[in-house]
Amino acid sequence: MRKGWQRRTLGEVCQFRGGGTPSKSVELYWRGNIPWVSPKDMKFDVVSDSIDHISQEAIHDSATSLIPKDSVLMVVRSGILARIVPIAITGRDLTINQDLKALCPSGELDARFLYHLLESKMDELLSMVSRGATVHRLMTDQIRNLDLVLPPLAEQQRIVGLLDEAFAGLATTKTNAEKNLQNARALFESHLQSVFTQRGPGWVETTLDKISTNLDSKRVPITKNVRTSGEYPYYGASGIVDYVGDYIFEGDNLLVSEDGANLLARSTPIAFSVSGKYWVNNHAHILHFENMATQRFAEFYLESHKCPVISATTAVG
């Protein structure tokens, strides 16, 4: 080990803070401007806002607490731990729910260095996960006892600078790849248009209700305040909006946006295939097809139109 470097545990260089959920029945608690972060908000490496916000009164009367900027958040209790342990840095003071743990670094530990360090120990963290029937956990004591080699603060910051530079280069490469993908997508959509407009022998006009079974009557919406966190995707008009503890559909189906601004904005697909076990709310139509080829054809057909359609052209034979 290099001179000046130390072997420590996370518990020795971080203060650990937990979270909680203020009562949903007290409206005042949910009318504040303080972000209340849950696993669904952990989408980027820096979290500065959230879907939900709470008041100072909510912090005072619940198990949650104010987490300072430049802390590291880690998901420790959720169905999605079976796949990944999301980690992020707080970009401002905020609060968290009980599915997260906050690691607040001491003055000898740089938050960005801690973030990269935990990323490098992802396999070790995943090996610690205890798997129950629906909920998977990382215990606080396991995280506290995680060993690390700690350089001096100036060296940590130098290492972080090198990593940030490397990741910036990767981001540029990713952006270029995404542009190429968009060009390929435009070419593909142009080809689709020609396929749908230049019909060949054996093509017939039909409607979606004749080539699929509508399962809308089996949809069940769940309001946010009564959802139970879990591992099953909860779909709405524009895709996954949450993960819940149970499912009502299983297998291959096509979801089609029923309402919402996305029908005009088209920032996400209005028709998308889903599979496995999942829940669907009442903002997406659910269609079942006898074979995947017909389902995918209908999906591409709906996506190729600028506005929602009520009929489809299908190739038969």
N, C-alpha and C positions, 0 to 999 in steps of 0.2 A: 504494500500500500504506500502511496506517495506521501512525502513529508507534509504534514499539516492536514492530511485527510483523516477522518475519524469513522469508526464503525459505530452506528447508532441504531436505535429502533424508531419507528414512526412515532410511537407514544412519547419518546423523549424529546422530539423536536416539533410536535404538533399538539394543539389543543383540539379535542374532538367535541363536536356539538351535534346533537340530534335534532329531529324535527317533529312536527305533529300537525293535526288537522283541527282548526277551530270549528266550533259547532256550526253546522250548516243552517240551523234554525234561527240563528241570530244574524239578521240582515246587516247590522252595523259592522260586523266582523268582515264582511265581504264587499264593503264599499270604500276601502282605503286605496292607497296608491303604492303599497309595498309589494313587490313581486313575491308570490308564493309558489315556489318551484317544486314540481313533481317529475317523475321519470319522463313523462311525455314532452317536457320542455328541454330535455338534454339532447339537443340536436347538433350543437356546435361546441367547439372547445372553449368558448367564452359565453357564459350565460349572464345577460344583463336584464332580461325581462321574462315574463311568463304569461300564460293564458289567464291565470287567476291572480287577483291582488287582494290584500287584506289590510286591516287597520292596526294602529298601535294597540287598541283595546283587545284585538284578537291575539296579539303576541302576549299581552299581559295575562290573558285568561286561558291560554292553551299551552300545550307542551312545546310548541315551536319557539324559536328564538331568532334574534337578528344575527345574520351571518355577515361578517365584514367583507368588503371588497378584497380581492386577491387571496381568497380561500379556495380550496379545492373541494369540489362536490363529487361524491361517489354514490352510485346506486347500490344499496346493500340489501334491499328486500323487494323483490318483484319477480313475476313470472318470466320477464325478459332476461333475467340473469342466467337462464339456461343457455343464452346465446352470446351475451356480451355484458361487460361491466362498464357502463358509460361513465366517463370522467370529464369534468369541466371545471373551469376557473370562474369565479364570480367576478363580473365586471362592475358590480356596484353592491351596496348593502342590500340584502334580501333575506327571505325566510324560506324554509324547506318543509316538506311533509315527512312522514315517518319512514318512507321508502328510501330516504337519502341520509347520508352522513357527511358532515362538513369537517374538513381537516384545515385548521387555521395555523399556518406555519409560524414558528417563532422567528426572532430576528436573525437567526443563523441559517435560515432556509428560505430560498427564493421560491415563490409559488409556481413559476413556470418550470423551474427545475424539478419540483415535486411532481408536477403534471407529467413531464416527460419520464420521470423515474417510474411512476405508477404505470404508465403506458408500457414501459419495458418489462414490467413485472406482471403483465396481464395473464399469462399462463399460470403463474403461481397463484394469483388472486382467484382465478376460475377454479383451480384445484381445491380451494378452500370452501367453495360454495356447498352448502348443505341443501339437498333437494327434497322438498316435501311433495305432496300430491299436486299442488298448484303453485305454491309459493317457495321461492328459493332465497336463501339468506347468506350474507357474509356477516359473521359475528364481529363485533367491535374489538374484542380482545385479540382476535386473529389479525386484524389490521394493525392494531397497536404494536404487536410483536414482530411485525414485518421488518427484517433486517435491511439496512442500507449503508452504503459507503458515502460519507458526506464530505465533499471538498470544501475549502473555504468559500465564503460568499462570493468573492470576486471571481473565483474560478467557476462557480456555478453559473454566474451571469455570462461569463465568456462561453461556456458550453451551450447555454441556451441561445446565445447569439448565433453560434455556428449551426445549431439545429434549426432555428427560425429561417436562416438563409437557405439551408438545404430544402426545407419544406416549402419555401416561397418558390424555389425552382420547380418543385413537384407540382405546385399549384398552377404555374404557368403551363407546364406540360399538360395538366388535366384540362385547363381552359381550351387549349388548342385541340385536344382530343374531342372535347364536347362540341366545339365548332364544326369539326369534321363529322361528328355524329349528327348534328343538326342538318348539315348539307346532305348527308346520306338519307336522313329522314325525309327531307323535302323531295329528294329524287324518288324515294319509295312511295311517298304520297302521290306524286305526279303519275307514277306507274299505276297505282291503285285507281286513280281517276280514269285512266285510259281503259283499265280492265272493266270498271263498272259502266262506262259509257259505251264501249264497243262490245256489245253482247254477241256471243256466238250461238251456234245451233244448240238447241236443247235448253236454253235459258228460259225461265218463266217468271212472271210477276207474282209475288205472294206477299203476305204480311207476317210480321213477327209472331203474332198469336197462332199462326198456322204451323210454324216451324219450331216453336218453343212453348214451354209451359210457364205461365206466370205464377211465381210463388210469393207475391206481395202480401197475401193474407197471412203468411207465417212470420212476417217481420214483427219485431218487438223493439220499440225505442226504450232506452233507459236514460233517464235524466242523470246528469253528472253527479248530483249529490247522493244517489243511491247505487252507483256502480261499484262493483267490487273489483279491485285490481287483480289481474291475472295474466295468463299467457296467450289468451285467444284474441285475435284481431277483432276490433269493433269498427265496422265499415259504415261510412256515410256517403254523401253524394260525391265526394272528391277523393275517396280512398280511406285509409285507416285513420281514425280520429282518436283511438284509445286502445288499450288492451284490458280485457275483462276476464273474470274467473270462470266463465261458462260459455257454451256455444249453442246455437240453435240450427245451424246449417253445417253440412259436411259434404265434401265432394266438389266437383267442378260446376261452376255457374258463371253467368255473365251479369255483372252489375251495371246499371245504367242510371246516370244522374236523373233524379226526379225534379229537383228544384235547385235554387241557389245561383249566385252570380257567375259561377264557373260555366254555366250553360252558354253564357255570352263571352266571358273572358277566355275560356278554354285554356287556362293556365295548367290544368291537369286533365287527363283523359275523362271524357264523359261516359265512356264504356270501357270496362276493364274486367278481365277474367280473374276469378279467384278460385282457390282450391284449399283443401285441408279442412280444418274445423274453425268456425268463425261465427260472429254475430253480425246482423245487419239491421240498421235502424230504418225509419220510414222515409228517409231522404234519398234512397236508392232503390230503383226497381230491381227485382231479382228474377232472372230468366234461366230456365234449365233446358238444355238441348240434348237430343239423343246421342249426338256424336260431337267430338271436339272440333272436327273440321268445320261443321256448320256454325258452331259457336264462335270460332275464331273469324270465320268469314263475316258473320254478323257484327262482330266487334270492329273489324277493319272498316266495314261498310259505314257503321255509325260514326266512327272517328273521321272518315273521309269527308263528311258533310259539315258545312259551316254552322248549320242549325239542326236542332233535333228533328228526327223524321219518324213517321209512324208506319212506314212500309219498307220492305226490303226486296231486293232483286236477288234471287238465289239460283245458282247453277244446279241442275239436276241431271242424273244420268252419269 
